[in-house]
Amino acid sequence: MMYKLFFTAFTVLLVVTGRLLAPVQETRTREAILCHPTDLAAPDDMAAFANDPAFQALHLSPLPIVYAAQGEMVKIKTADGTDANAYLVKAKKKSDKWLFVYQEWWGLNDYIKMESDKFYAGLGEDVNVLALDMYDGKSTADPKEAGQFMQGVKEDRLQNIVKAAIAMAGKKAKIASVGWCFGGGWSLKSALLEGPQAVGCVMYYGMPVRDVEKLKTLNTDVLGLFATEQYISKEVIEDFAAKMKEAGKGLEYKIFNGVHGFANPSNPKHDATLTAEAYGMALGYLKKKLS
């Protein structure tokens, strides 16, 4: 009798304990997924964790800036008949060489225009630099709102904007791309859309495409400038490198000992030393590709 009572009590304890632990285990599972994006169902899309407070915490609100841009805002026609916006700095002499610049998740703000002007000068004013407005006029300094922008924008719309830029550049254009964060991923996606016109791709801490069949269509190698972080982690980057190798494409990359967004001068945690090193690598690479 005592044995039956003990067995019954022990069984109840196991059931209750299991119920108490289940939410904890579920929470830990969710945390594991967020901390290791290789487990995400859609690992090629940064929007998958844009609402995660820890990811938002990596993006401190941009510092204020007063900047007199060198170029001009232009309208380009997309395939659906609507206009898209872009910031254009034309080469001093007529040129078929183009650099497409892709914004961080904040939008096409003055910092992106400043970086565009910086690459324009670094490339000897010999390359047309076009920074695409992927949010159709929206920009923000609020991390939560930036996450909403990134999650709310439609992939078809983004692709149409890129395709419109390629059409603007013309069939003879040689196109390289560069971008940061959200734009780092789109620098690679842009190179895929550019087809045989793609000659170079620089991605700063952007989520890579890891579909081998898609990567096989790349017409260029890639320079990756990554940060030390948990989202676009060392494991994600090494997996990307393996996929690029499997696709038969070249990838040079470096993981800098800096936070996500270290190269953004608007970031309160901006690292000027690492930024200079990364920019030197990017500029050297682009000069070769656009020579």
N, C-alpha and C positions, 0 to 999 in steps of 0.2 A: 504493500500500500504506500509506504513512504517512498519507494522507488518511483511509483507512478506519479505521485505528487511532485517529486523533484523533476521528473522528466517533463511533465506538463508545464511547470514553472519555467524551466530552461528553454522550452520551445517558445513560450510567450515572449520571453526576454529576447530571444533571437529575432523574432518577428518585429518587435517594437524597435530594437536596435537597428535593424535593417531599414525600417521606415525613417528613423531619425537620421541615419547616415546617407540615405539615398539623395536628399537635396544637396548635401555636402559633396558627394561624389559627382553629382550632375554639374555642380558649380565648378568643381575642379576640372571636369572634362571640358566645359566651356572655356575656362581659363587656358587650358592646354592648347585648345584650338587657336585661341587668339594669340598666344605666345609663339606658336609654331605654325605659320601660315602654310607650310607644306601640307598640312592636314586639311586645309580649307577646300571646299568643293570647287571654288573658282579662284585658284591662287594667282591667276594672272590679273586680277582686278583689285586695285587698292580700295575700291568702294566697299569691299566685303568687310572691312574693319574700320570704316570711316567714322562710325558712331561710337567706337570704343573710346572711353574717356582717357585711357592710357595712351592711345594713339594720338588723340587730340592734344594731350599734354606735351607731346613732342613738338607741337607747332605753336609756339608762343606768338601772340599777336605782333604783326610787323611794326617796327619802329616807324615813326612818321618821317616823311621825306618831302623835300621840295626839289623837283628835278625838271630842268628844261630839256625836253626830248629833242633829239637831232632830226628824227624822221617825222612822218605824218601818218595819221590814221586814214585807212582806205577801206572801201567796200569791195567785196568780191562776191560773185554770183555763184550760188550752189546749185546742185543738180535739181533740187526741189523748187527752184525758182525764187528762193529767198536770198537775202543778203547776209553775208558774214562779215565780221570786222577783223581788221589786221593792222598791225603797226609796221610800216615799211620804211626802210632806209635804203635808197637806191645806190648802186655802185656808181662811182664818179664817171666811169666810162661804160658804155653799153656792154653788158655781160650776161652770159648764160649760166653763170655760177650763182647758186642760191644757198642760203642757210635758213632753214625753218627753225624757229625758236618756240618752245612750248612752256607755257606758264606753270607755276606751282598751283596748288589747289586754291590759292587766294583769288586767282583771276589774273587778267592782263592788267597789271598795275604799273606804276612808275618804276618799280624795281626791275621788272622784266624789260621795260623799255631801256633802262640804264644798262642792263646786261647785254641787250641787243646792240646798243651803241658801242659797248666795250668790245664785243666780238667783231663788229664792223670795223672799228679802228685797228684791232689786232690783225685782221685779215687784209690790211692795207687799203681799205675802202674800195676793194676790187670785187667784192661779192655783194649781191643783193641780199639784205637781211629782212626776213619777214616773220614777225611774231604774231601767231594766230590767237584770236580771241575765242577760246573754246567754251565760254559761258555766255556768249551773245550779249556782252555789255555789262554783265554782273561781276562785281568784285567785292571783297569783304576783308576785314581784319579780325573777324570773329571765327575762331576754330570750329565752333558748332555749325555756324552758317556755312563755312567752307565745306564741311563734311556733307551738309545737305545739298550744296551745289554739285559736289562731285557725284553723289549718289543719284541726284535728280536728272542729270544730263543723259540724253539718250545716245547709245553707241552709234546708231545710224546718223544722227546729227553730227557727231564728232567726225565720223568718216567722211561725210559730205563736205565738211569744212576743209579737211585735209585735201580731199580730191579737188576742191575748188582752187586751193592754193597751187596744187600741181598743175592744173590747167592754166592758171594765171602765169606761172613760170614758163610754160611752153614745152613743146615736145623735145626741143633741143637742150633743155635745161639739165645741168648736173646739180643734184640736190643732196645736201648734207643736212643733218638735223641735230639739235641739242635741246635738252629739257631737264627740269628738276622735279623730283617728287612725282606728283600726278603727271607732269610734263615729261619726266624721265621715261615713264612707261610709254607715253605717246610719241616720244622720239623714236622708239623702236617700232611702234605700230605704224608710224609715218613711213619709216624706211620700207616696211613691208608693202604699204600701199603705193609707194613710189616705183616699185618694180625695177626695171632696168635703168631707171634714171637715178637711183640711189647710189651715192658714192661714199657716204660716211654717216655714222650714227654715234652720238655721244649721249649717254644716259647717266645723269646724276641721281643716285639713290631712288630709282624708279623700279616698280614691280615689273620684272621681265615676262615676256611671252615664253612659255616653255612647251608649246606644241611643236614637236619636231617637224611635222609635215609643213607647218607654216614657216618655220625657221629655214627650211630647205629652199624657200622661195626668195630669201634675202639675196640682194645683189651686192652686199657690202659686208665688211666685218664690223665689229662693234667695240667701242671703248666704254667700259663701265667704271664709274667713279662712285663707290658705295661708302656707306657709313657703318659704324659699329652700332647695331640696333637689333631689336628682337623681332621686328616685323619683316623687313627685307633682310633677313638674317644671313649669316655665313652659310647655313645649310641651303637656303633658297638660292643664293648666288652660286654655290658650288653645283647645285642641281642644274641651274641655268647653263653653267659652263659645260657640264656633261651633255646637256641637250644640244648646245651649239656644236660641240665636237661630233656628236652623233649625226647632226645635220650637215656636217662638212663645212662649217662656217668658222671664221676666226673671231676670237674674243680675247681682248686684253682687258684686265680689270685690276683694280686695287681697292681694298677695304681700308679706308682711312680711320684712324683712331679719333673719330669725332662723332658728334650727335647727328641724327637725321636733320638735314637742313643746315649743316655746318657752313656751306658755301653761300648761303643767302645773307647778304649784308643787312637785310631787314630783321634777321633773327637775333634776338638779344643774346643768344649763345653762339653767334657767328664766330668762326675761328679764322682769323685773317691769314695765318701761316698756312693752314691746310688749304684754304681757298686759293692762295697763290700757287701752291703746288698743283692742285687739281686743274686750275685754269691753264697753267703752263702745259700740262699734259693734253688738255682738250684743244688748246690753240695749236700746239705742235701737230697734233693728229689732223685737225681740220685744214691746216695749211698744206699738208701733204695730199689730202684727199681733194682739195679744191685748187691745186696748183695747175 
